[in-house]
Amino acid sequence: MKRPVLAVLLLNLCLLAACAPKAAVLPTAATRAEELPSQPPAAAAPAQPTPARLPSNTPSPVLPTALPLPPSGDWALLPKNVHDMQQLVQLQLSSLGAIADIAYAPDGAVLAAAGRSGVMLFEADTLAPLRALLPAAPYNALAFSPDGRRLAAAQGDADVRVWDLAAGDTVLLLPEAGYSVYFSPNGKLLAAVTDETASSDWNAPTKTTLRLFDAQTGKLLKTLTAIAPFDSWSNTMPETIGVFFSANGQRVQTASNLGDVHIWDIVSGQRLNSSISSITRDRLSSGRCSVESTYGSTFLLACFISYLDPPCTEDNPNCNPVGKLRYEIGTWDTSQIKRLSNQILYDAPGTFNNLVYNAARKEMGWLQNGQIHFWNLGSPTPQTPIHSLSPCPQCEYMHMALDPASGGNTLAVAYGGTLEVWDVPSGQQLSALKGDTRQISTAALGQRGGLPYLAAGLSDGSLALYPLGAASDLAAAPDPTASRAAHPKMVRRLAFAADGQSLFSADEDGGIQRSSLSDLSLLRTYPSQNDAFALALASGIPQVVVVASGAYSQEAEFRLLSQENGQTLRSLASPYGRLETSLDGRWLAVGLDQPTLWDLSTGSMLRQFSPPQPGTLYSLAVNTDASLLAASQDQAFIVWNVNTQKSFSIPTDGPTATRLAFSPNGCLLAAGDAGGYIRMIDLKTQSVAAQWQAHLSPLGGLQFSADGRLLLSLGSDGTVRVWGQPGAHLLPAGSAPASPACQISGPPLTSTPITPTLSPTPAPATPTPTQVVFYRTLMLTDPRTTGADVLQLQQRLRALGYTEVGIPDGIFGEKTDQAVRNFQQRSGLVVDGVVGPLTWKALFSSSAVPK
């Protein structure tokens, strides 16, 4: 029987929250154990190669039976009580999100699904949820052990996690092991694979690295490598799509999306042979391949080949070729480089994007034009499919898995947040589950009616309000008291207005709205051409700061708009950059590489600051009275004394610094990085008072509540967590401090304002650009592609004058897509928004075409 979708979603949330792990705040190395009498012990780390990478991801949520003062005696977060912080509330729309992979357990009883928000286990026939595996994080590949007792999943950062399914606990964590994962048939080995370019040249060959681990202990046994040429003609990087062990476990093979096959001897680690497909790299043809196998002696490697018929060349100018497609379906031996059979289907109706294979019946099912067609490969000349399914006719790609216990009669498919089970012979759907694929893209803390509230902006443009005080059960996320489909696109920023009655929001196209806190009904829209905005209260007049014209250029103009009527109160001309206001609303910080500080009451610029090292700033923060300014840059957090302009830096020890937030009392700076860690920096001692891994994804947002009792963190996977001392979220909201409790310096001295130097035109292109390290082909995808190569692309586009790319943030969004297309058009390239080898080369050549 099918379960109601709403009930299943609520059960998912409850399952996720109920399994929340208990953990400890990780103290810094300088912290002495005897200083933490109330700190719970850290969870024991299972055996794995680098135990330091298995910290618990959240401090323990503990609900007091009454509401006494917390152990420190103060509700506000201070350096002396920061170790008492715990996770109080977690908010996540779905415990799964958009599905990235599915897999059946060997006995067919359980179906696992990996998604942008975590991994879920379902009852295979009914899709009733069984368990959410923690910790939650974006996972993209799954593999069951042959005995079905363990499940391995690869995360987006190449970490591989292995769970014991009976207990639901992590037993192995393999850092930076690979982007896909596989068990050997005997279950003794765990394989993980990565593909990367062998050098910095844009057309460098691809290096495949296959790592073999002991599946019980996680010990790295072998590292196997192979090199394959880059396909410059079809603009495709070879990427491993399958790993296959021989039946005796002595050899292992990899197969790529271009049909390349490599084989190694596991005992010696020697690469025995390689088969490099020439067809997919020929100037007159190209193709893409898919693979599928169960444990056995063969695997299927099927490719669709696009080719010219006849194969004309420049030597025959009168030739008039016709583009055609054919399928080449090969069965390969897992113990040697040998194709056992090969079938060619000519005049194919279209490309296929994924496949499944039933070796016992010799039946292949592939996804083609939104339908799944099954073919009998046992026939010498298969002409028509024997079965066809239509789960999602408009879908270009679906994840598929055959139930091994059904003999190939049952197929699971996943697309977006939808999971379905189908009977193949009859073509009937057996069960279905539709999950919420939206993510929380931004969040803010505030108060309504004197109670603490959390506002969330969603990836579909919706707004929602959550009462923190209603979460009497700390393991369960609260229900929203109000929600509205507010914006046409993803919400990027939120801020509670000073009047305590309204909420401001901005989407990724810069549309700004003011909504009522009572029901989120629309009160007013504001003119904007950009997503940067901040609230300010200057001279007692609530205002909205908006980038109104010349955004992303050296001649940007910031307009202060009246909150009440939207009229322009003042305009500020400044080079564009990150945008933040001080907590008292009088001061504005702007900057992309050299931050500047403005007095909003007079419209004058006061200071310009230079980071210790040149580079792009990822975020800014200004404390309550603007005596301190902070910025995140590369692998460090920088804090300036506004009056003396002296600074100190806190390193991240590797990950990129991302987000910052000053506490209202002026004592702490919360700093988040791309590794999901939060550091609480004591501003007086200029040291880290505490740190812990708050998320298993990059920190996308940090904010203190106005009373300084709570800290909000947002992971890039869409998970919001609220931190504080036990019970702090259940109290009525307090008032903002009248003056900083920790006075580091005084407010900015305004006697010698500095006028910024503005360049009349965008900066010219760098004549000798840094050679790009080509990792992969980039394009607009959902979910968005992120990475250092995206950031380098955006920075280069801006340097060439394509300022429509927006702020370089390492996320390939619609603005980056438009800038790429504009560059391609001006450079005489194919205008498709795809950054492949030709576009990479043109961008980073000395003759790159500026705008």
N, C-alpha and C positions, 0 to 999 in steps of 0.2 A: 504494500500500500504506500502510495506517495505521501510524504509528510508535507504540511503547509510550509511554504518557503520562509515565512516570518518566524515560525517556531524553530525551524532549523537554524536560521541565522542567530536567533537569541541563544540557542543551545551552543552554537559555535563560540559565541562570546563568553558564555559561562564556562565552557570547557577550557578555553584559553586562560581565562582569569583564575579559575579554580586550580589550575596546575602551575600557577606562578611560583617560580623557585624562590627559596629564601636565600639571602645573600648578605654579605657585609660590605660596607663602604671600605674601599681599599685605602689605607693610610699611605702617606709618602714614606720613603725610606728613612727620613729623619725622625719620624714619629715613633716614640717609645711605646711598647706594648702596655706598660703600666699606666699610661695616660688615657687608656680607653677601657675603663672598667665596665661600661655599659654596652660595649660594642659586641654584637654576637659574632661567634667564630665564622671564618670564611668556609664556604662549602668545600669539601675535599675534592681535589681534582683527580679524575681517572687517569690511568696510564696513557701517556701520549708523548710525542717527540719533544714538545716544548711546553712543559707544565705552566709556564708563565702566561700563556695565551688562554688559559681556562679560568679567568676570574669570573665570578658570578656577575650576571648582567644587571641585577637590580638589588638594592638593599631591601631587607625584609619588610613587608607590610605587617605591622603589628597594631591591632586595634585595642586601645585601653578600655577596661571595663567602665571606668568613669572618665572624667575629664580633669584630672589634676594637672598641675604644672608639669611640663616635661622635665627630664632629669637635670637639665642645665638651669632650670628656673627662669628661663626667658623663652618667649614664643618667637621673637624675631631671630632670624638666622645671623649668627655672629661667629667669629673665628673660634671662640671658646666652646661653642655647642654644635659646630658644623658636623661633627662625627655622629651626632644623634639623628641626622637626617635619614629618612627612610622613604621608600615609595609609598605614597598614600592613595593615589588614584591612577589607573591606567585606562586610556581610551583608545580603542582601535575599532574601526568600522567592521572589519571582517578578520577572522583568524586565518584566512587563506588569501583573499584578494585575487588578482588576475593569475590564472593558473599557468605555470611554466613547464610542468612535466607531470606525468602520471605513471604508475607502475602497479601491477598486481603482485601480491605475495605468491610464492610458488604453489601453495595449495588453493589459490583462487578465493580465499575467504575474505581477504582484506584488500582494499584498493587505497593506495597512498597518492596524495596530490600535493605537489610543491607549488607555492605561489609567492607573490610579492610580499605577503605578510607572514608566511610561515608554512608549516607542513601539517596536514590533517590526515588522519586515518578514517576510512569509511567502511561500513559493512558492504561487501562487494555487490550484493544483489539489490539491496534496497537503498544504498547510499546513505543510510543512517550514520551520523557522525559518531565515531568511537572515541577519538582522543586527538587533542592538539599537542604536537610535540614541541617542547620548549628547549631552548629559548626561541622566541619568534624572531625571524630575520628573513630577508629575501633569499629564497632558494631557487635553483634553476635546473637541477638534475637529480634523479633518484635511482637507487639500485637496492633491491632486496638481496640478502645473503641467500644461498641455495637452501638452507634449512628454514628460512623465514623468520629467524629469531632476531635479526638485526636489519636496520635500514640505514643506508648511507645517503647523504645529500650534499651536493656542492653548492656553496653560497656564491653570491655575485663577486666577492672579493677573492675567490679561489680557495677559501677555507673549506675543508671537508669535515662534516660532522657525522658521527655514527651513533645511533641510539640502540639500546636494548629495549625491544618492544614490549616485553613482559612488564618491565618496571617503568618504561617511558623515560629513562634517564640517558644522558649522554655518556658513552663509554670511551669514545675517542674524539679528539679534535686535532686535525692535521692542517696546520697553517700553510696557506699558499701552496696547496697540493695540486689543485687542478680545477678546471671548470666543468668537468664531467667525471663520473665515477662508475666503476664496474667491479663485480666480484668474480673470482675464478670459479670454475664449476665445482671444485672441492671445498670452496669457502675459505681457503687458507690465505689467499692473496686478495688485496684490494688495490685496484689500479685507478690512478687519476691522471688526467692528461691536460696539457696546455699547448697552445700554438702561439708563436710570436716570431717577428722578423729577426733574422740572424744578424742584421747590422742596421745602421741608421739610413741606408739608401732606401728610397721609396720603393724600388723594385727588387729589394733584396729577397733571397729565398726564405721560405718559412722553416723555422726550427720547431719540430714537434718533440716535446719532452714527456715521456711516459714514466711515471713514478710508481713503483711497486712497493706496497707496505704489507707487513704482517697484519692480517685482518684481526688478530686478537690483541696484540700489544701496540699496534700503530708504528712499530719500528720500520724505518725506511730501509728496504732491502736492496733495491736496484734503481738506478736512474738511467733510462734508455733514451737515446736521442736519434733523430733522423732529420735530414734536410730535403726539402722538396722545392723546385723552382716556383717562383711567383708567376701567376698567369696574367701577364700584362695585356694580352689580347682581350680576354673576357673580363678584365678588371676585377679579378677575384683572388682573394688570398686563400690558399689551401687551409682547410680547417678540419680537424679530426671529428668525425661524427659517429665512430664506432670502434670498440676495442673487443677483440675476440681471442679467447684462450683455446688452445688445443684440448682435446678430450683428456689427454694424459697430464695436462698442466705444465708441460715442459716448454711450450712455445706460446708466444702472444703476438697478435697482429693488430694494426690500426688501419682504418680506412678513412679517406677524406672525402669532402664534398666534391672534389674533382676526380674521384675515382682512383687516387693513389693508394697503394697498399704497401705497408712495411711489415717485416717479420723479424722477431728477435728470439734467440735462445735464452730462456729465463735463467738457467743455471750459470752460464758464462757471461751473460749480458751482451753478447756479440750480436750485432745486426746481421742477419743471414742473407737478406735479399730485399729488394724493393721493386715494385711495379709502378712506374709513373705513367699515368694516362696521357697519351699524346693527343687524343681526339679532342679533349676539352681545352687544349691549349693551341690547337691549330688555327691559323689565320682565317681559314674558311669555315670553321665550325667551332662551337662551344657547347658547354653543357653543365649540368649540375646533377649530383648523385645523392641517393639516400641509401641507408643500410638498415638491416634488421636481422636479428638472430635470437634464438633461445639457446640454452646450453646444449651443445651438440657438436657434430663434426663439420657442419657447413654454416655459412652465412650468406645472405643475399646482398648483392651490391647492384642497384638498379640506377641507371642514368637516363635522363632525357637529353638528346643531342639535337641542337639546332644547326643546320648546315645549308650550304648553297648547292643547288642542283640545276645545271651542272656546276662543278667546282671551277668557276671562272677565275682567271688571273689577269694581271695587267698586260700579259703577252697576247691576249685575245680580246681586243677592244669591242668586237661585235657580239661577244657572248652576252646572253640575257638570262641570268640565273633566277631561280625561284627559291625563296626561303622555305624550308621544310623542317619537320620534327620527326624524330624516331625515338623509340625506346630500346635501350640495350639492357637486358636483364641477365645478370650473371650469378651463378651459384659457385661460391669459392670454398676451398678446403681450409679448415682452420689450422691445420698442421703444416702447411706449406703454401708458397705463393703459386697457386694453381687454380685456374678457373675450370670447374668441372663441367659446366654447361653454359651456353650463352644463347639467348633468344633475342631476336630483333623484331620489333613491331614497327612497320613503316607507316607513314602518313598518320602520325599520332594527332589526335584532336586538340591537344594542348599539353602544357607542362604539368607535372605532378610535384607536390610539395612535401609529401611525407608518405611512409608506407609501413605496413605490418606484414609479417610472414609467418605462415603456419607450415613448418618444415615437414610435419607428419603427412599433411594432405597436399603439400606442394601448392598451396594457395597463397597468393599475394593480394593484399588490399592496398590500394593507393588513393590518396586524396587528389582529386582532379576537378577543377572548376566547381568547387563547393560540394562535390559528391564523393563518396567512397565506393570505388568499384573493386570487386574481387575477381581475380583471374585464376584459372586453373593452369599452372605452369607445367603440370604433367602432360598436357596436350602438346603434341609436336608443333602445332600452329594455332595457338590461342587467338581467336578473332573477336570474341564478344565476352563481356563479363558474365560470370555465373550468378553474382549477387550485386546489388547496388543499394546504398543507403544515402539518405539526404538529411543529415543532422542540421546543417547550417549552410544552405545554398549560397549565401553571400560571403561566407568565410573563405579567405585565401589560405589559411593555415589552421590546422587543428592538431592537438596532441592525441595520439591513439595508442591503445594497448589491448592485446588479446588476452582473455582469461585463459591461463594454461589448463585449468581444471575442466573447462568446457569443451576441450578438443578443438578450440578455434571457433566455436559457435557464438561466443559472447564477446562483444567489442565495447570498450570504454572509450569515449571521446571527450575532449575538453576544449573549450574555446571561451576566451574572456574569463568570466567567473562561473560559467556553466559547465556542469559535469553530467554526462549522460551515459547510460548503459543500453546497448542495442543487441537484439537477437539477429545474427547475421543471415541465417537462411530465410527467415520470414521478413526481414527488414522492419521489424517492429521495435519501438522503443519500450524498454522494460522499466526504467526508472530515470529520474532526472532531479537535479539540484541546481538552483540558480543562486549564486552568492553575490555579495556586494563587491564590485571591483573598484569602487571609489576609494580615494585616499584622503587623509587630512593633509592638506598642503600648507596650512599655516594655522597658528593658534595664538590666543592671547588670554591673559588673566585679568579679571576686573571684578566689579561687584554690582549687584542689582538688589535694591531694597535692603542694603546693608549686609548681604550675604555674599560669600565668594562664588564667582561664576567663571566658567571657562567658555570662551567663544572659539569655534572651529570654522575654518574656511576649507571647502572641499575641492577636489580635483574637477568636479563637474560644475563648479560655480555656486554651489549651495552654501548657505550659512546655517549654523546650529549653535544653540546655547545649552550648556550643561551646568546644573547646580552641583557644586562640589559638596556642599553640606548634606545633600540627599544621599550620598554614598555611605550609608551606615554600614554596609558590608564592603570592606575595602577590597575584596576580591572581585567585585562586580563593577563594571563600568556603569555610570548613571545614564538614565534615559534623557534625551533632550527635552527641555521644556518648550522650546520653539525652534522651528526650522523654516527655511524658505529657499526656493530656487532663485537666487539673487542675480548672479552674473552669467553672461553667456559663456565665459571661459573660466579656467582655473583661478581660484582666489589666491593671491600672492601675499597680501599683507592685511593685518587687522589691528585695530586700536580702539580701546574704550575711550569715549569722549570724557572731558573733564566734568561735564554736567551730570554724569552718572545716569543719564537717561537714554543714551544713544551709543551706537557702535559704527565705526567707520571701516570700510573694506575696499580693497582695490584688486582688480583682476589682472591677468598677465598682459592685457592690452591697455591697461591704465585707466579703465573705467572705475571711478570712485563713487561710492554710495554711502549714505548715512541712514542707518536703520534704527527703529525704535527697539529699546531693550525689553519692552513689555511683550512684544510678539514678533519682532524682527520685520515688521512692516516697513516699507520704504518711506523715508521722510524726504530725502533730497538726493539728487545726483549732482556731480561737480565736473566741470570741464577738465580734461586731462588728456595728454598724449603719451603717457608713460606710466609704468607701474610703481614708480618711486613716490612715496608720500609719507608724511609724518604729522603727528598732532603737536601743536604747540600752544602754550598759554602765555602770550607776551602782553605785558601791561594790562592784565586782567581781561583781555579779549581772546576768546577761544578762536583759533585759526587752524586751517589745514594748509600744509606746505605741499605744493604740487609742482612737478616739472611740467611746464606748459608749452615750451617751444625750444627748438634746437637741442633736443635731448640727445645724449651720447656724443655731443660735440664739444669743442672748446668754447662755444658761445651759448651754452645752455642758460635758460632763464628760469628761476624758481619764483613762483608766485605764491604769496600768502593770501588765501581766500578766507573770507568770513564764513564761519561755521553756519551762521544763520541764513544768509542769503546768497552765498557763493560769489559775492563781489570781491574783486582784487583789492587788497589793502596795501600791498607793497610788492615790488618786484626786485629780485636780486640776480645780478648777472655773475655767473661763476662757471668755471669748467665743471663738467658733469662728473658725478661720482656717487659713491654710497651716500646714504642720507639718513641721519639720525638726529633727534632732538634730545636735549637734556631733560631730566625728569621734572624740573621746575618749568619747562616749556619756554624758557627765554633764549636758549642757545641752540644753534644749528651747526652740526658738523657735516661737511661734504668732502668727498675725496675718493679718488681712484688709485693714485699712487702717492700723492702728497696731500694729506687731509688739511682742511681749512676750518676755522671756527668763526661763526657769525653771531652777531648780536641782533636778534630779531626785533627788538624794540626800536633800534635805530637803523637797521638795515646795513650795518657796516661790518666789514670783515676785520677780525682782530688778530688772528694768528694763522701762520702756515707752518706745518710740521713736516719734517723729513725723517722717514724711517731709517734705521741704522743701515739697512740694505735696500737697494732699489727693488721694486717689484709691485705687483698688483695687490691692493688691499681687498680682502674678501668681506669684511664687515667692520663697522665702527660702533662705538658706544661712548656716551657722555654721561658722567655721573650727575648727581642731583643738582649741584650748583656749578657745574662745568669747570670745576677745579682740576679734573682729570679727564683725559681723552685716551681711549684705547682702540687698538686696531688689530685685526688678525691678518697675518701675512705668511704665506708658505708654511714653514714649520715652527712658527713662533707667535706669541701674543705680546704686543708692545703697549706699554702704558706711559703716557707723557704727563708731567706736571705742566699745566697750561701756562702758568706764569713764568716758570724758569725754563720750560721746554726741555728739561732733562727727562730722560726716559730709562726704563728698565724693561727687560724681555724675559719671558718664560717660555722655554722650548717645549715642543710637543713630543719629542723623542721619536719622530718619524712621520706620523700622520699629518695631513694638512690642517692648519688651524682654520676653523670655520666661523663660530658664533661667539658673541660676547654679551654680557649683561652685568651692569653695576647693581649692587643692592641699594635700596633707598637710603639705608643708614650710612652708606659710604664706606663700609668696612670690608666688603668682599667684592670680588670680580669673578663671576662664573664664566668659564671659558670652555668651549666645546670643540672637538676635532673630528676629522673624517673617520677616525677609528671608533667613534661612539663614546669616547671618554669625556667626562666633565671634570675640570679642575677648579677647585674653589681657592682663589688666590687671596691671601691676606695682604691687603694693600699697605698696611703699615710696615710689615716685615718684608714685603716684596717676595713672598715665598708661597708655595702651595701648601695650604692647610689640610686639604683632603682631596682625593680623587677616586673615581670609580667608573666602571664601564656602564653607562646609563642605557645605551642602545647598542645593537649589533649592526648599526648602519650609521652613516655620517650624521652628525648633529646638524639639523636644519633650522633650529630655533631655540632660543633661550630667553626667559623673561622672569623677573621677580614680580611678585604681587606688590601692590602699592604700600602695603603695611610691612613688607619684608619678611613675612612668615613663610611664604611658599615660593618654590622655584618650578617653573614649567620648562620641560624639555621636549623637543620634537625631533624624532628620527626621520631620515629621508624615506623610510619604509611606511610612513604615515602613522606611527605610534606616538601618542602623547602620554607623557608621564608627569605627575605632579609630585614634588618632593617636599618634605618638611619634617618637623618633629611630630611624633604620634598625636593624632587628634587635632592638629592645627587647621586642617581643612573643614572641621566640624564647627569651629567657632565663628561667630559673626565677624565680618571683615573689620579689621582695624583701620585706623587713619594713617596717612603717610607721615613720616617723621617731620617735625617742624624744622629741624636742623640736623645735619649729619652727626651721628654719634662718634664717628671716627673722622676727625678733621685732619686731612692730609695737607691741604693748602687752601687758600682763599679763593673766592670767585675770580674770574678773569679780570685783570687790570685793563681798563678800556681807554687809557690816556693816549696810547700810540697805536691806533688801528692801522692795519696794513692793507693796502689796496692790491688785489691780486693782479698779476700780469696775465692778460688774456691773449691767446693767439687768434688772429682774425680768420684763420683757416685751419681745417683739421691737419694733424701732423702728417708730413709726407711719408711715403713708404720707406722702410729701411732699405738702403741700397744693397747691403750685404746681409740678408736675413739669415737667422740661425736655421740650419738644415733641420727639417722636421723629422722626428722619429716616427715613421709610419707604422702604426699598429694594425689598423683595420680600415675597412670602408665605412664611412660615416654617412648617416642620413637621418631624416626625421622618422622616428618610430614611436610606438606606444607600448610599453612605457618608454620614456625618453632615454636616449643613449647618453651616458656620462663618462667622464674620464679626463686624464691629463692631455690626451690627444685632442679632445674637444676644446679644452681650454686653450691649447696652443693654436688651434684653428681660429678660434674667436679673436684671440689677441692679434693674429696676423691680419685678419680681415679688418680689424679696427685700425691697425697701422697703415693699411692701404687706403683708408678713408671710407670703408664700408661701415659707417657708424650705425646703420640700421640693425647691425648684429646685436646691439645692446651691450649690457655689461658682461664682460667675460666671466662666466660662472661655471664652466665645465659641463653645462647641460645643453644638449643639442635640441633646441626648441624651434618654434615657428620663425622667430626673428633670425636665428642662425640660418635656417633653411632659405629665407628670403635673401639674406646677404650672400649666401653661396650661389644662388641662382643669378643674382645681379653680377657677381664676379664672373661666372661662367659665360653670361651673355656678352659682357664687355671683352672677354678673352677669346671669344670665338669657339668656345667649347659647347658640348651638348648641354642644354639647360635642363637638368633633371634633379638638381639639389643633392646629387650623390657625390660625396667627396671620395673618389677613388684615386688610383695612382696618377692619372693625367691631371686631375684637379689639384692634388697635393703638389705635384711637380710644378704646375703653373703658379700656384700660390707662393711657393718658396724659391722661385727662380729670381735672378737679378733683374729680369725684365717683366716681372709681375705687373699686370695692368692696374693702376690705381683708379679710384673712382673719380 
